[in-house]
Amino acid sequence: MHKYNFENATEKEQADKEFGYITIPECDGQVKHPEHLQQHEMLQVLQREALKENWSIVKKMISELPEWQKKDTINMLKKTNNDPLIGKNFPDDAWFSQ
C-alpha cells in the first residue's frame, strides 16, 4: 500500500517534499501480483484461439472464467474478431451459454 495518494494535491505536495519531485510511486513489481500476470497470459491465449477460430477451446476457456468476467471477455473477443481489418466471424452470445 502506498503512503501517499498522488491524486490528492496536498499529499502529492508532501511526497514531493519528502522524496523530491516524482510523478508516480515506485513500481512494486509483478512478484506481488502474480494473478494479474497469469490473467494477462490467459487472455492472450484466449484471444489467439479466437482469432484462429478454435471455438471449442474458446468456449472451454470462457466457461472457466468467473461469471462477472465472461460478458466483458466475450465482448472484447467479438470486437477484435469483427474488426474490418481482421474480418473473422464470431459466434453469438447464445452459443456460449449452450
Secondary structure, DSSP 8 states (H G I E B T S, - for coil): --SS-TTSHHHHHHHHHHH-S-SS-----STT-HHHHHHHHHHHHHHHHHHTT-HHHHHHHHHTS-HHHHHHHHHHHHHHHT-TTT------HHHHT-
